[in-house]
């Protein structure tokens, strides 16, 4: 059973964590948010809007996010979908020049254990 933290989750800006995606339903707990817990070893905490370039990069690196997996309730992602991404995978994509845009309001504060806030802000699509 997945053990979820029960305290109020905060985003990287120190505010309440906002939902990332409901269609398709995202998050390690499939609750639409980039919540995390002790059993989330991948640290699925970065809310991104996937791009064609990122999806291709991910497929080439062993994680095909475009192919549906009906048994797991996964419809496959298309460019423009929002998804809770592993912090490490986002860093790999950043280093490769294909980091997808980030939704800061929906990115869990745990991302800051792996990623600098300045880099997340540089790729943010929700800063005004």
C-alpha positions in Angstrom: 0.0 0.0 0.0 1.3 3.5 -0.9 2.0 5.5 2.2 1.2 9.2 1.7 2.3 12.1 3.8 -0.8 13.7 5.4 0.5 17.2 6.2 -0.4 20.1 3.9 1.8 19.9 0.9 3.6 23.0 -0.3 4.9 24.0 -3.7 8.4 25.3 -4.5 7.1 28.8 -3.8 6.0 27.9 -0.2 2.3 28.1 -1.0 -0.3 25.2 -0.9 0.4 22.7 -3.7 -2.0 23.1 -6.6 -3.3 20.3 -8.9 -1.1 19.4 -11.8 -3.3 17.3 -14.1 -6.6 15.6 -14.1 -6.8 14.4 -17.7 -4.8 12.3 -17.8 -4.8 11.8 -14.0 -1.3 12.3 -12.8 0.8 12.0 -9.6 2.4 9.2 -7.9 -0.9 8.6 -6.0 -3.0 9.4 -9.1 -4.7 12.2 -7.2 -3.9 14.9 -9.8 -1.2 16.4 -7.6 2.6 16.0 -7.4 2.3 14.7 -3.9 5.1 12.5 -2.6 5.7 10.1 0.3 8.2 7.7 1.6 7.4 5.0 -1.0 7.8 7.4 -4.0 11.4 6.5 -4.7 11.3 8.3 -8.1 10.3 11.6 -6.4 7.5 12.4 -8.9 7.3 16.0 -7.8 7.9 18.3 -10.8 4.7 19.4 -12.6 5.5 19.8 -16.3 3.7 20.4 -19.6 5.2 17.7 -21.8 6.7 18.5 -25.2 7.3 16.4 -28.2 11.1 16.7 -27.7 10.9 15.7 -24.1 8.6 12.7 -24.8 11.1 11.5 -27.4 14.0 12.0 -25.0 12.2 10.0 -22.3 11.4 7.2 -24.7 15.1 7.0 -25.8 16.1 6.8 -22.1 13.9 3.9 -21.2 10.6 5.5 -20.1 8.0 5.5 -22.9 5.4 7.9 -21.8 3.4 7.9 -25.1 2.3 4.3 -25.2 -1.0 3.6 -23.4 -0.9 0.9 -20.6 -4.6 0.2 -20.1 -4.0 -2.3 -17.3 -2.4 0.5 -15.3 -5.0 3.1 -16.3 -2.4 5.0 -18.2 -3.6 6.5 -21.5 -0.2 7.6 -22.8 0.9 11.3 -22.9 0.7 13.7 -25.8 2.4 17.1 -26.1 0.6 19.6 -24.0 -0.4 17.2 -21.3 0.6 18.1 -17.7 2.3 15.4 -15.8 4.2 14.9 -12.4 7.7 14.0 -13.5 10.5 12.6 -11.5 12.9 15.3 -10.4 15.9 13.3 -11.6 14.4 12.8 -15.1 13.7 16.6 -15.3 17.3 17.2 -14.4 18.5 14.8 -17.1 16.2 16.5 -19.6 17.6 19.9 -18.5 21.2 18.7 -19.0 20.2 17.4 -22.5 18.5 20.7 -23.4 15.0 19.3 -23.6 13.5 20.1 -20.2 9.8 20.6 -20.4 8.2 23.7 -19.0 7.4 23.7 -15.3 4.2 24.7 -13.4 5.7 26.1 -10.2 2.3 26.3 -8.3 1.9 22.5 -8.8 5.5 21.5 -8.3 6.1 20.0 -4.8 8.6 21.6 -2.5 10.6 18.3 -2.4 11.8 19.2 -5.9 14.1 21.7 -4.2 16.1 18.8 -2.7 17.2 17.9 -6.2 16.7 21.0 -8.3 17.6 24.7 -7.8 14.6 27.0 -7.6 16.3 29.4 -10.1 16.4 26.7 -12.7 12.8 25.8 -12.2 11.8 29.4 -12.4 13.8 29.8 -15.6 11.5 27.1 -17.1 8.3 28.2 -15.5 5.1 28.8 -17.5 3.1 30.2 -14.6 5.2 33.2 -13.5 3.8 36.6 -14.3 
